[in-house]
């Protein structure tokens, strides 16, 4: 049976564009009718189009994604999906933005091992960063309380998918106006909360002039 190549393209909201992912899939050689586009948050793998695609995949097939965060955002679940696809079902996974994450059959055993190690490291780093941020926030709150600082009313929780939109905005892929509309909040509120979140997540320092309005 001939292997089939499928591309999985995901954006978080209807307002986001999938153009760059589609171009990458076509350049890789994924057939147009094998490119699956889904507009849904990557917080988990409970996504209709993704689940349908995974069910259709057979041993020897190739699943292509542009970047690992298009597959998902929860690294623990990504590891489980990766193992299920590559180890249990014999499906190759290719991450275009990270050539080391490529488990196609024409790669030797060392290449597959490297891909597994890289994914494990990414998972470890992501979890470590989350733990460090939580610890730093807890220590900051404790220090402030020790100084007698009182905290005001708890801020309203950002609607889903705030974190993904914040990251997209930080890297200039979506404007604050678009993100605010998607979340049902003002541009100003989104920018303020998004900048706080992005800095806390360690996404790097950017000046206000570099961020899309």
Backbone torsions as a table, in degrees:
resi	resn	phi	psi	omega
1	UNK	NA	130.1	-179.0
2	UNK	-72.0	141.1	178.2
3	UNK	-70.5	148.7	178.4
4	UNK	-119.7	143.5	-179.5
5	UNK	-109.6	129.3	179.1
6	UNK	-122.8	145.5	175.9
7	UNK	-114.7	135.3	177.8
8	UNK	-112.9	118.5	-178.7
9	UNK	-114.3	127.8	-179.5
10	UNK	-134.6	134.8	168.3
11	UNK	-125.4	155.3	-172.3
12	UNK	-76.2	-33.7	-174.7
13	UNK	-137.7	167.2	179.8
14	UNK	-66.1	-23.7	-177.8
15	UNK	-79.9	-13.1	-179.2
16	UNK	-86.6	152.8	-177.9
17	UNK	-101.8	140.5	179.9
18	UNK	-104.2	12.2	-172.9
19	UNK	-53.7	-48.3	-175.7
20	UNK	-65.3	-37.2	177.5
21	UNK	-66.5	-40.2	179.7
22	UNK	-64.3	-41.5	178.7
23	UNK	-61.2	-43.6	-179.6
24	UNK	-62.4	-39.6	179.3
25	UNK	-64.5	-44.0	-179.6
26	UNK	-65.9	-39.4	179.4
27	UNK	-65.6	-32.1	178.3
28	UNK	-73.5	-23.8	178.7
29	UNK	104.8	17.6	177.8
30	UNK	-72.2	127.5	178.3
31	UNK	-58.3	143.0	-176.0
32	UNK	-55.7	-40.4	-177.5
33	UNK	-80.3	1.8	176.9
34	UNK	-110.1	10.4	177.1
35	UNK	-96.4	117.7	-178.4
36	UNK	-102.0	122.9	-179.4
37	UNK	-109.9	129.8	179.9
38	UNK	-132.9	135.8	178.7
39	UNK	-112.3	89.2	-177.1
40	UNK	-160.7	153.6	179.8
41	UNK	-61.0	149.8	179.1
42	UNK	-99.2	22.1	-177.0
43	UNK	-65.9	-25.9	175.2
44	UNK	-150.8	-177.0	-176.5
45	UNK	-102.2	14.5	177.6
46	UNK	-84.2	68.0	-177.7
47	UNK	-123.5	125.5	-174.3
48	UNK	-54.0	-50.9	-176.7
49	UNK	-66.0	-41.2	179.4
50	UNK	-64.1	-46.4	-179.3
51	UNK	-61.2	-40.6	178.9
52	UNK	-65.3	-40.1	179.0
53	UNK	-63.9	-47.3	-178.3
54	UNK	-60.7	-38.5	178.5
55	UNK	-65.1	-31.7	-177.9
56	UNK	-80.7	-20.9	-177.9
57	UNK	-67.1	142.5	178.2
58	UNK	-123.3	162.1	179.7
59	UNK	-54.1	132.2	-178.7
60	UNK	96.4	-16.5	178.2
61	UNK	-71.6	163.9	-178.9
62	UNK	-122.5	129.9	176.4
63	UNK	-109.0	123.2	-176.3
64	UNK	-113.4	132.6	172.4
65	UNK	-130.9	151.4	-177.7
66	UNK	-71.4	-43.3	179.6
67	UNK	-144.1	160.5	-174.8
68	UNK	-64.7	-28.9	-180.0
69	UNK	-75.3	-14.1	173.7
70	UNK	-75.4	-27.2	175.3
71	UNK	-71.5	-43.3	178.6
72	UNK	178.1	174.0	-178.1
73	UNK	-113.8	-17.3	-179.9
74	UNK	-92.8	107.9	-172.9
75	UNK	-67.6	-29.3	176.6
76	UNK	-62.1	-44.4	178.9
77	UNK	-72.0	-32.5	177.0
78	UNK	-62.7	-42.8	178.4
79	UNK	-60.0	-41.1	179.5
80	UNK	-66.2	-43.7	178.5
81	UNK	-63.5	-43.9	-178.4
82	UNK	-59.6	-47.5	-179.4
83	UNK	-65.2	-41.2	-179.8
84	UNK	-63.0	-40.6	-178.9
85	UNK	-74.7	-51.8	-171.5
86	UNK	-82.0	-41.2	-175.1
87	UNK	-87.4	-45.2	-173.7
88	UNK	-85.0	-34.5	-173.3
89	UNK	-112.9	-5.8	176.5
90	UNK	71.2	28.9	178.9
91	UNK	-98.7	133.0	179.0
92	UNK	-84.9	144.6	177.4
93	UNK	-121.5	133.8	179.0
94	UNK	-124.9	124.8	175.8
95	UNK	-107.7	108.9	-170.2
96	UNK	-62.6	-38.3	-177.3
97	UNK	-77.2	-7.8	179.6
98	UNK	-138.9	87.8	-174.5
99	UNK	-53.7	-26.2	179.1
100	UNK	-66.9	-23.5	178.6
101	UNK	-90.7	76.0	-176.4
102	UNK	-147.1	114.7	-176.0
103	UNK	-113.8	27.8	179.7
104	UNK	-63.1	152.9	-173.6
105	UNK	-62.0	-25.2	-177.6
106	UNK	-79.0	0.2	175.3
107	UNK	-93.1	149.4	-179.2
108	UNK	-77.7	175.8	-176.7
109	UNK	-60.3	-35.6	179.8
110	UNK	-63.3	-41.1	179.8
111	UNK	-62.4	-42.3	178.6
112	UNK	-65.7	-40.7	179.2
113	UNK	-63.0	-42.3	178.4
114	UNK	-60.2	-42.5	179.1
115	UNK	-59.5	-44.4	179.3
116	UNK	-63.2	-42.2	-179.3
117	UNK	-65.4	-44.0	179.4
118	UNK	-59.4	-43.2	-179.7
119	UNK	-65.1	-39.6	177.8
120	UNK	-63.3	-41.0	179.8
121	UNK	-65.5	-43.7	178.1
122	UNK	-59.1	-41.6	179.0
123	UNK	-63.7	-44.2	-179.5
124	UNK	-63.6	-45.2	-179.7
125	UNK	-62.5	-43.4	-179.7
126	UNK	-61.7	-44.6	-179.7
127	UNK	-67.2	-41.1	179.7
128	UNK	-62.4	-41.3	178.9
129	UNK	-64.0	-41.7	178.1
130	UNK	-62.2	-44.3	-180.0
131	UNK	-64.3	-40.1	-179.1
132	UNK	-65.6	-41.4	179.5
133	UNK	-62.8	-45.2	178.8
134	UNK	-62.0	-41.3	179.1
135	UNK	-65.0	-43.3	-179.4
136	UNK	-64.0	-40.1	178.7
137	UNK	-65.9	-42.0	179.7
138	UNK	-64.2	-41.2	179.4
139	UNK	-66.9	-38.3	179.0
140	UNK	-65.3	-41.4	178.6
141	UNK	-65.6	-43.2	179.8
142	UNK	-62.5	-41.6	180.0
143	UNK	-65.6	-40.0	179.9
144	UNK	-66.2	-41.7	179.0
145	UNK	-64.9	-35.9	179.1
146	UNK	-63.9	-26.1	178.7
147	UNK	-88.5	1.1	178.2
148	UNK	87.8	12.0	179.7
149	UNK	-77.2	129.5	178.1
150	UNK	-99.9	139.2	-179.3
151	UNK	-94.6	138.7	-178.4
152	UNK	-77.0	-167.2	-179.7
153	UNK	-59.3	138.9	-179.6
154	UNK	-60.0	133.6	-177.9
155	UNK	-68.9	150.9	179.6
156	UNK	-63.2	134.9	178.7
157	UNK	-68.5	136.7	-179.6
158	UNK	-70.8	138.2	178.9
159	UNK	-69.1	159.6	178.5
160	UNK	-77.2	142.5	2.0
161	UNK	-103.4	73.9	-175.0
162	UNK	-55.7	-47.4	-173.9
163	UNK	-61.6	-42.8	179.8
164	UNK	-67.1	-40.1	178.8
165	UNK	-66.9	-37.0	178.3
166	UNK	-61.9	-43.0	179.7
167	UNK	-67.6	-41.4	178.1
168	UNK	-61.4	-41.7	178.7
169	UNK	-65.2	-42.2	-177.6
170	UNK	-59.7	-35.6	-179.3
171	UNK	-95.8	12.3	172.6
172	UNK	76.5	20.1	-177.8
173	UNK	-91.2	-13.3	-179.6
174	UNK	-151.2	149.8	-179.7
175	UNK	-87.3	160.4	177.8
176	UNK	-64.5	-32.5	178.0
177	UNK	-63.6	-47.1	179.3
178	UNK	-61.8	-45.9	-178.4
179	UNK	-62.6	-43.4	179.3
180	UNK	-59.9	-41.6	179.2
181	UNK	-64.0	-41.5	-179.8
182	UNK	-62.7	-36.1	-175.7
183	UNK	-92.5	-13.0	-179.0
184	UNK	77.5	29.5	178.2
185	UNK	-128.8	170.1	-178.3
186	UNK	-75.1	157.9	177.4
187	UNK	-59.5	-41.6	-178.6
188	UNK	-62.5	-45.6	179.4
189	UNK	-63.1	-42.6	-179.9
190	UNK	-62.2	-48.0	-177.4
191	UNK	-60.3	-42.6	-179.1
192	UNK	-63.0	-49.6	-177.5
193	UNK	-71.2	-36.0	-179.0
194	UNK	-67.6	-41.3	179.0
195	UNK	-64.3	-40.2	177.2
196	UNK	-61.2	-46.4	-176.6
197	UNK	-66.7	-43.8	-178.0
198	UNK	-64.4	-39.5	178.2
199	UNK	-67.4	-41.5	178.9
200	UNK	-64.2	-32.0	179.9
201	UNK	-80.9	-5.5	178.3
202	UNK	72.7	35.4	-178.3
203	UNK	-79.8	-0.5	178.6
204	UNK	107.0	159.4	-177.6
205	UNK	-92.7	132.5	176.3
206	UNK	-135.4	148.7	178.1
207	UNK	-83.0	158.8	-179.5
208	UNK	-58.1	-36.2	-177.7
209	UNK	-67.2	-19.4	-179.5
210	UNK	-84.6	-14.5	-174.3
211	UNK	-92.4	134.9	-178.4
212	UNK	-67.6	136.6	-178.2
213	UNK	-69.1	NA	NA
